[in-house]
């Protein structure tokens, strides 16, 4: 407990650094590609005026100048324009149109994670179903997504149906690739090891509920597991949105990457980084809250001490 604040502090720092570090790495990647960045937007063999274009997009003074000019623009609400996917169109509008669909997809997909974690924490799932859970978790998300896309096309036609696509995508995202099974098995393992501590047995003899004694001690690790599931869902959302044709941030990132539209890639990956940062901040705040609660309740022994 002497340095209970250290981990939340590290998470706060990481949450602040991540939205800056990710676009900076994108800039380094852009300058590491063969040729100069301006030639990616306007290949010399197919168009003229590459040098003028480089000056217009701040690509003529090196990666440092471009990065800081881009960051300054973002801080002022100017995210730049698309280079190749939708040439000249404002990136901010494209991202803002895509974010609601991705947030809805992630929110729906997180429901199985929360339900699985709760039923495991409350011991409502018998260990005999573990093999079935492991089989479900072993199914690749891309396979289920392809099956869902085929069913959607056969049922609603080639254009699909927005809400059906979101529901199908959320079901695939929340169940496949070990997301749901990992939530159940991980939570059960976490709470199970804590229940074997001596202080829990003493609490039971006193007539206290097990969950009330174990939860404060396992809360930081439990919150960390939920954050890990959130990051897993975020990375899987790209595949789900592409396969099921959901107009979200993941699909936008995929399309921009295919045509090397770094003017669009950078804001989109920054949006992903901001989401990860938000999860880190939530985890840090929750850890601080749990630590303060434990410090104010000395009868709850931290770390399983009797």
MARKOLSE-897109 format. One record per residue: residue in one letter; y, x, z of N, C-alpha, C in turn. Coordinates in steps of 0.02 Angstrom, whole numbers, padded with zeros to 5 digits, always signed. Layout:
N
aYXZYXZYXZ/...
END
This chain:
306
x-00061+00041+00000+00000+00000+00000+00063+00042+00000/x+00056+00109+00013+00116+00149+00018+00155+00150-00047/x+00119+00148-00102+00153+00150-00167+00134+00089-00209/x+00136+00031-00179+00118-00030-00214+00164-00045-00271/x+00224-00017-00269+00274-00030-00320+00266+00013-00382/x+00221+00063-00380+00217+00111-00434+00191+00079-00499/x+00137+00042-00495+00110+00011-00555+00157-00040-00586/x+00188-00085-00546+00238-00130-00578+00295-00092-00610/x+00316-00036-00579+00370+00003-00608+00350+00032-00675/x+00289+00058-00679+00264+00086-00742+00262+00032-00796/x+00242-00029-00777+00238-00083-00825+00308-00104-00849/x+00357-00104-00803+00426-00119-00822+00452-00068-00872/x+00439-00004-00859+00462+00049-00904+00428+00042-00972/x+00362+00030-00971+00325+00022-01034+00351-00038-01074/x+00368-00092-01038+00394-00152-01071+00461-00139-01105/x+00501-00094-01076+00566-00077-01105+00559-00029-01163/x+00510+00016-01159+00502+00068-01210+00467+00041-01272/x+00419-00003-01262+00377-00027-01317+00415-00055-01377/x+00465-00100-01367+00500-00127-01426+00541-00076-01464/x+00554-00019-01434+00590+00035-01468+00542+00084-01500/x+00488+00099-01464+00440+00149-01489+00403+00125-01551/x+00386+00060-01554+00347+00034-01610+00385+00039-01676/x+00448+00014-01680+00484+00022-01743+00499+00095-01760/x+00507+00137-01709+00519+00208-01722+00457+00239-01755/x+00398+00220-01733+00337+00245-01765+00332+00220-01838/x+00355+00159-01850+00356+00132-01918+00402+00173-01963/x+00459+00194-01935+00506+00235-01974+00474+00303-01990/x+00441+00333-01942+00407+00396-01954+00353+00389-02008/x+00317+00333-02006+00266+00320-02056+00297+00312-02125/x+00354+00278-02128+00388+00268-02192+00407+00335-02223/x+00433+00380-02182+00454+00446-02209+00394+00492-02221/x+00336+00475-02192+00277+00517-02203+00241+00499-02268/x+00257+00441-02297+00226+00422-02360+00250+00467-02418/x+00209+00474-02469+00229+00516-02526+00294+00489-02558/x+00337+00535-02577+00400+00516-02608+00452+00499-02555/x+00509+00474-02577+00562+00455-02530+00561+00379-02521/x+00588+00354-02464+00585+00282-02450+00617+00238-02503/x+00671+00262-02533+00705+00221-02583+00660+00207-02643/x+00616+00255-02660+00572+00245-02717+00520+00191-02704/x+00508+00176-02639+00461+00122-02623+00492+00054-02641/x+00557+00048-02628+00591-00014-02645+00601-00020-02720/x+00621+00035-02749+00638+00035-02821+00607+00095-02855/x+00545+00090-02878+00512+00147-02911+00553+00170-02971/x+00566+00236-02977+00609+00261-03032+00583+00243-03101/x+00516+00237-03108+00489+00221-03175+00501+00149-03195/x+00519+00106-03148+00529+00036-03166+00600+00012-03155/x+00643+00050-03121+00712+00029-03112+00756+00090-03103/x+00820+00080-03110+00868+00134-03103+00912+00121-03041/x+00952+00171-03024+00997+00164-02968+00965+00175-02901/x+00913+00217-02898+00877+00228-02835+00923+00261-02783/x+00964+00308-02804+01009+00343-02757+01059+00295-02727/x+01087+00251-02767+01134+00202-02742+01100+00154-02693/x+01039+00136-02710+01001+00092-02666+00987+00125-02599/x+00973+00190-02601+00960+00227-02539+01022+00226-02494/x+01081+00234-02523+01143+00232-02483+01155+00162-02456/x+01139+00112-02495+01151+00043-02474+01107+00024-02414/x+01046+00049-02413+00998+00031-02360+00994+00085-02306/x+01041+00132-02304+01042+00185-02253+00980+00229-02255/x+00953+00239-02314+00893+00280-02322+00908+00351-02346/x+00971+00368-02351+00989+00432-02381+01005+00486-02330/x+01001+00471-02265+01021+00520-02215+00965+00535-02165/x+00903+00522-02184+00847+00540-02142+00824+00484-02096/x+00765+00492-02066+00736+00439-02024+00777+00424-01961/x+00807+00476-01931+00846+00464-01870+00905+00418-01882/x+00942+00432-01936+01000+00391-01953+00979+00319-01969/x+00925+00313-02007+00902+00246-02026+00881+00207-01964/x+00843+00240-01919+00818+00206-01859+00875+00181-01815/x+00923+00224-01801+00978+00204-01757+01023+00151-01788/x+01032+00155-01853+01072+00103-01887+01034+00036-01885/x+00968+00039-01892+00928-00022-01889+00929-00052-01819/x+00920-00009-01768+00921-00033-01699+00989-00062-01681/x+01042-00030-01704+01110-00057-01691+01119-00125-01723/x+01093-00133-01783+01098-00198-01816+01059-00252-01780/x+00999-00235-01756+00958-00283-01719+00994-00304-01655/x+01024-00255-01621+01060-00271-01559+01118-00319-01571/x+01146-00319-01632+01201-00363-01650+01177-00427-01684/x+01110-00435-01688+01083-00495-01718+01072-00491-01792/x+01081-00432-01821+01070-00422-01893+01005-00384-01904/x+00954-00418-01929+00888-00388-01937+00876-00359-02006/x+00925-00363-02049+00916-00335-02116+00885-00385-02164/x+00869-00361-02223+00841-00404-02276+00773-00379-02299/x+00736-00424-02330+00671-00405-02357+00680-00360-02417/x+00639-00308-02424+00646-00261-02479+00610-00286-02542/x+00547-00309-02533+00507-00323-02592+00473-00391-02591/x+00451-00415-02531+00415-00478-02529+00460-00536-02550/x+00519-00540-02520+00570-00590-02539+00636-00553-02542/x+00644-00515-02593+00699-00467-02600+00767-00498-02585/x+00802-00467-02537+00870-00488-02521+00874-00544-02470/x+00818-00576-02454+00820-00632-02406+00823-00605-02335/x+00861-00637-02292+00869-00615-02224+00803-00617-02185/x+00787-00560-02153+00724-00554-02117+00723-00600-02055/x+00779-00606-02022+00781-00646-01960+00759-00717-01973/x+00781-00746-02027+00762-00815-02042+00687-00820-02055/x+00659-00771-02089+00587-00771-02104+00546-00767-02040/x+00567-00723-01995+00530-00715-01932+00536-00777-01888/x+00598-00804-01883+00608-00862-01840+00569-00923-01866/x+00559-00928-01931+00519-00983-01958+00445-00975-01941/x+00423-00913-01934+00352-00899-01923+00332-00899-01850/x+00378-00883-01805+00362-00876-01734+00333-00940-01703/x+00361-01000-01715+00333-01060-01682+00259-01071-01697/x+00238-01060-01759+00167-01069-01776+00123-01020-01739/x+00145-00958-01734+00105-00907-01699+00102-00923-01625/x+00158-00943-01595+00158-00960-01524+00113-01020-01510/x+00114-01069-01554+00070-01127-01545-00003-01106-01551/x-00018-01063-01599-00086-01040-01609-00110-01002-01547/x-00069-00957-01521-00087-00918-01462-00094-00962-01400/x-00048-01010-01393-00051-01054-01336-00114-01096-01334/x-00133-01123-01392-00195-01162-01395-00256-01118-01384/x-00255-01057-01412-00312-01012-01405-00319-00987-01333/x-00264-00987-01295-00268-00962-01227-00299-01013-01179/x-00304-01076-01200-00333-01127-01157-00405-01110-01139/x-00449-01091-01187-00517-01072-01167-00519-01013-01119/x-00472-00966-01125-00470-00909-01081-00455-00932-01009/x-00405-00975-01002-00387-01000-00935-00444-01041-00905/x-00473-01086-00945-00527-01128-00921-00587-01085-00900/x-00605-01037-00943-00662-00994-00927-00650-00953-00865/x-00589-00928-00856-00574-00889-00796-00576-00931-00734/x-00551-00993-00737-00550-01036-00679-00621-01057-00657/x-00661-01077-00705-00728-01099-00687-00769-01041-00660/x-00756-00980-00684-00792-00922-00658-00768-00905-00588/x-00702-00908-00577-00674-00892-00511-00698-00942-00458/x-00707-01005-00478-00730-01057-00431-00805-01064-00429/x-00840-01018-00464-00914-01018-00465-00943-01083-00492/x-00912-01109-00545-00936-01171-00575-00982-01159-00634/x-00991-01095-00652-01035-01078-00708-01094-01037-00682/x-01154-01059-00695-01214-01024-00671-01227-00963-00714/x-01254-00911-00683-01268-00849-00719-01321-00858-00773/x-01358-00911-00770-01410-00923-00821-01381-00936-00890/x-01317-00953-00893-01285-00965-00959-01256-00901-00988/x-01262-00845-00952-01233-00783-00976-01260-00762-01045/x-01326-00766-01058-01350-00747-01125-01317-00788-01180/x-01308-00853-01168-01275-00895-01219-01202-00873-01229/x-01169-00857-01174-01100-00834-01179-01095-00769-01218/x-01142-00725-01206-01142-00661-01241-01154-00669-01315/x-01198-00717-01333-01210-00731-01404-01147-00758-01437/x-01113-00805-01402-01051-00833-01429-00999-00778-01438/x-00993-00734-01390-00944-00680-01393-00959-00628-01446/x-01023-00623-01466-01042-00573-01516-01027-00595-01587/x-01013-00660-01597-00998-00684-01665-00930-00658-01687/x-00926-00624-01744-00861-00598-01768-00812-00654-01784/x-00750-00644-01764-00699-00693-01777-00687-00705-01851/x-00694-00653-01892-00682-00660-01964-00734-00706-01994/x-00796-00704-01969-00849-00748-01996-00834-00821-01980/x-00817-00834-01917-00799-00903-01898-00737-00927-01934/x-00690-00882-01944-00628-00901-01979-00643-00920-02051/x-00687-00884-02084-00706-00900-02153-00741-00968-02157/x-00786-00980-02109-00820-01045-02107-00770-01102-02094/x-00723-01090-02049-00672-01140-02034-00628-01153-02094/x-00611-01099-02130-00569-01107-02190-00605-01147-02244/x-00671-01134-02252-00710-01171-02301-00713-01245-02283/x-00725-01260-02219-00727-01330-02197-00659-01363-02206/x-00605-01327-02191-00538-01355-02198-00523-01372-02271/x-00543-01327-02316-00531-01339-02387-00571-01399-02413/x-00634-01403-02392-00676-01459-02414-00652-01526-02386/x-00623-01524-02327-00602-01586-02294-00532-01608-02314/x-00485-01560-02318-00415-01578-02329-00388-01553-02397/x-00430-01521-02437-00407-01497-02501-00381-01426-02497/x-00363-01396-02554-00343-01326-02556-00279-01312-02517/x-00235-01362-02510-00173-01351-02472-00184-01356-02397/x-00241-01383-02376-00256-01388-02305-00212-01438-02269/x-00212-01433-02203-00172-01476-02160-00150-01435-02101/x-00084-01433-02088-00056-01385-02040-00088-01389-01971/x-00089-01448-01941-00115-01454-01873-00190-01440-01871/x-00226-01461-01922-00298-01445-01924-00309-01370-01927/x-00268-01336-01967-00274-01263-01971-00260-01229-01905/x-00209-01254-01870-00192-01225-01804-00248-01237-01754/x-00275-01297-01752-00329-01312-01705-00392-01272-01720/x-00409-01268-01784-00467-01228-01803-00456-01154-01787/x-00397-01130-01803-00381-01060-01790-00382-01045-01715/x-00356-01090-01675-00355-01080-01602-00426-01079-01575/x-00469-01125-01601-00538-01127-01577-00575-01062-01594/x-00565-01037-01655-00597-00974-01675-00570-00916-01634/x-00505-00914-01627-00473-00859-01592-00492-00858-01518/x-00498-00917-01488-00513-00919-01417-00586-00911-01399/x-00632-00920-01447-00703-00917-01432-00737-00854-01459/x-00715-00830-01517-00749-00774-01550-00728-00707-01521/x-00764-00655-01542-00748-00586-01524-00746-00574-01449/x-00784-00612-01411-00790-00600-01339-00731-00621-01298/x-00685-00661-01326-00627-00682-01287-00647-00729-01230/x-00681-00784-01248-00701-00832-01196-00755-00804-01151/x-00807-00775-01181-00861-00747-01140-00836-00690-01096/x-00790-00650-01121-00762-00596-01081-00722-00622-01023/x-00686-00678-01033-00647-00708-00979-00694-00732-00923/x-00749-00765-00943-00796-00791-00893-00832-00734-00857/x-00861-00689-00895-00902-00635-00865-00858-00586-00826/x-00799-00570-00853-00755-00524-00818-00729-00552-00753/x-00710-00616-00754-00685-00648-00692-00740-00654-00640/x-00800-00673-00662-00855-00680-00615-00871-00612-00583/x-00872-00560-00623-00887-00493-00596-00834-00472-00546/x-00771-00486-00563-00715-00467-00519-00719-00503-00452/x-00726-00568-00454-00729-00606-00392-00795-00595-00354/x-00849-00584-00393-00913-00574-00361-00916-00511-00319/x-00887-00456-00345-00886-00394-00306-00843-00401-00244/x-00790-00441-00248-00746-00450-00191-00779-00494-00138/x-00819-00543-00160-00852-00587-00111-00902-00549-00068/x-00926-00492-00093-00975-00454-00054-00943-00411-00001/x-00877-00411+00003-00843-00372+00054-00853-00403+00123/x-00852-00361+00174-00867-00384+00243-00816-00435+00268/x-00753-00426+00250-00702-00472+00276-00712-00543+00251/x-00744-00551+00193-00757-00618+00167-00808-00654+00211/x-00860-00617+00231-00910-00646+00276-00879-00667+00342/x-00833-00626+00367-00798-00644+00430-00756-00707+00420/x-00723-00711+00362-00681-00770+00348-00723-00833+00344/x-00783-00828+00314-00828-00886+00309-00849-00909+00379/x-00864-00862+00423-00883-00879+00491-00826-00915+00528/x-00764-00898+00508-00707-00931+00539-00693-00999+00508/x-00731-01018+00458-00721-01082+00425-00669-01082+00370/x-00650-01023+00347-00599-01018+00294-00632-01019+00225/x-00594-01039+00175-00619-01043+00107-00620-00973+00076/x-00672-00959+00038-00681-00892+00009-00625-00877-00040/x-00608-00925-00083-00558-00912-00135-00491-00893-00106/x-00473-00923-00049-00409-00908-00019-00405-00837+00009/x-00463-00808+00026-00464-00741+00053-00471-00688-00003/x-00508-00705-00055-00520-00656-00108-00463-00653-00159/x-00431-00709-00171-00381-00712-00224-00324-00661-00215/x-00294-00655-00155-00239-00606-00149-00261-00535-00166/x-00323-00517-00149-00346-00449-00161-00363-00436-00235/x-00389-00486-00269-00409-00476-00339-00355-00496-00388/x-00300-00526-00362-00249-00553-00407-00221-00501-00456/x-00204-00439-00434-00177-00391-00483-00226-00377-00540/x-00291-00365-00523-00340-00352-00575-00352-00414-00618/x-00351-00473-00587-00361-00535-00624-00304-00546-00674/x-00243-00534-00652-00185-00541-00696-00190-00490-00754/x-00214-00430-00737-00223-00380-00789-00273-00401-00841/x-00327-00434-00819-00376-00460-00867-00346-00513-00913/x-00306-00558-00884-00274-00609-00924-00227-00579-00975/x-00190-00527-00955-00145-00494-01003-00185-00462-01059/x-00242-00431-01041-00284-00399-01093-00309-00452-01142/x-00327-00511-01117-00348-00564-01163-00291-00586-01208/x-00231-00588-01179-00173-00607-01220-00160-00558-01276/x-00166-00494-01262-00157-00443-01314-00213-00448-01366/x-00274-00462-01344-00330-00471-01390-00317-00530-01437/x-00292-00585-01409-00276-00643-01450-00221-00626-01501/x-00172-00587-01479-00116-00570-01522-00140-00530-01583/x-00184-00482-01571-00210-00441-01626-00255-00482-01672/x-00294-00527-01643-00338-00568-01684-00301-00621-01723/x-00241-00639-01701-00203-00691-01736-00186-00672-01807/x-00179-00607-01821-00163-00585-01889-00218-00607-01937/x-00281-00593-01919-00337-00611-01962-00343-00687-01969/x-00336-00723-01914-00343-00795-01916-00289-00827-01960/x-00228-00804-01953-00173-00833-01993-00183-00819-02067/x-00208-00760-02084-00218-00743-02155-00274-00786-02184/x-00330-00790-02150-00389-00826-02177-00376-00901-02180/x-00344-00930-02129-00333-01002-02127-00265-01022-02155/x-00229-00974-02184-00165-00988-02217-00115-01021-02170/x-00110-00994-02110-00061-01018-02061+00002-00977-02069/x+00058-01010-02079+00121-00975-02091+00150-00948-02025/x+00118-00896-01999+00140-00866-01937+00163-00795-01946/x+00177-00763-01891+00202-00694-01893+00148-00647-01919/x+00085-00659-01901+00030-00616-01924+00023-00618-01999/x+00026-00678-02027+00021-00685-02100+00081-00652-02134/x+00139-00658-02104+00199-00626-02132+00191-00550-02131/x+00164-00523-02077+00153-00451-02073+00104-00428-02126/x+00051-00465-02137+00001-00447-02186+00031-00446-02256/x+00069-00497-02273+00099-00499-02340+00149-00442-02350/x+00189-00429-02299+00239-00375-02305+00206-00307-02310/x+00151-00297-02275+00116-00233-02278+00085-00222-02346/x+00059-00274-02377+00027-00267-02442+00075-00240-02495/x+00138-00262-02490+00188-00240-02541+00233-00184-02514/x+00216-00156-02456+00254-00101-02425+00327-00120-02415/x+00337-00182-02391+00404-00205-02376+00421-00186-02304/x+00442-00123-02293+00456-00099-02227+00518-00133-02196/x+00561-00159-02238+00618-00196-02212+00597-00259-02175/x+00538-00284-02192+00510-00343-02159+00457-00323-02107/x+00420-00269-02121+00368-00246-02075+00397-00227-02007/x+00453-00191-02008+00481-00167-01945+00501-00224-01898/x+00538-00274-01920+00554-00330-01874+00492-00367-01851/x+00442-00374-01894+00383-00412-01874+00343-00375-01821/x+00332-00309-01831+00295-00272-01780+00336-00267-01716/x+00402-00268-01722+00444-00269-01662+00435-00335-01624/x+00427-00390-01662+00414-00455-01629+00348-00453-01592/x+00297-00421-01621+00233-00413-01587+00242-00370-01524/x+00281-00317-01530+00293-00273-01473+00330-00310-01417/x+00377-00354-01436+00413-00393-01386+00366-00440-01349/x+00319-00469-01385+00270-00513-01353+00227-00473-01303/x+00205-00414-01323+00167-00371-01277+00209-00351-01217/x+00273-00338-01229+00318-00321-01174+00325-00379-01125/x+00330-00439-01153+00335-00498-01109+00274-00505-01065/x+00214-00491-01092+00153-00494-01052+00154-00441-00997/x+00179-00381-01014+00184-00328-00963+00232-00348-00907/x+00288-00378-00926+00337-00400-00875+00308-00454-00830/x+00272-00502-00860+00241-00554-00820+00191-00524-00771/x+00151-00476-00795+00103-00445-00751+00138-00406-00695/x+00191-00370-00711+00227-00332-00660+00257-00378-00607/x+00289-00432-00629+00319-00479-00582+00265-00511-00538/x+00209-00529-00568+00155-00559-00529+00128-00510-00478/x+00121-00447-00497+00096-00396-00451+00145-00387-00392/x+00209-00388-00407+00258-00381-00353+00254-00441-00307/x+00248-00501-00336+00242-00561-00294+00181-00560-00249/x+00124-00538-00277+00062-00534-00237+00069-00483-00182/x+00098-00424-00198+00106-00372-00148+00152-00395-00091/x+00206-00429-00107+00250-00454-00055+00217-00507-00012/x+00176-00549-00045+00140-00601-00008+00091-00570+00041/x+00055-00519+00019+00007-00486+00062+00041-00451+00120/x+00098-00420+00106+00134-00384+00159+00161-00433+00211/x+00177-00494+00190+00203-00544+00238+00147-00582+00272/x+00085-00572+00250+00029-00607+00280-00022-00555+00304/x-00011-00524+00361-00055-00470+00383-00126-00491+00396/x-00138-00557+00404-00207-00578+00415-00249-00572+00353/x-00216-00565+00294-00253-00556+00232-00262-00482+00219/x-00320-00453+00228-00329-00381+00221-00332-00360+00148/x-00288-00315+00129-00287-00290+00060-00340-00237+00051/x-00377-00241-00003-00427-00190-00018-00493-00204+00015/x-00501-00263+00046-00565-00281+00074-00577-00255+00144/x-00526-00228+00178-00537-00204+00246-00545-00262+00294/x-00585-00253+00345-00597-00308+00391-00540-00315+00439/
END
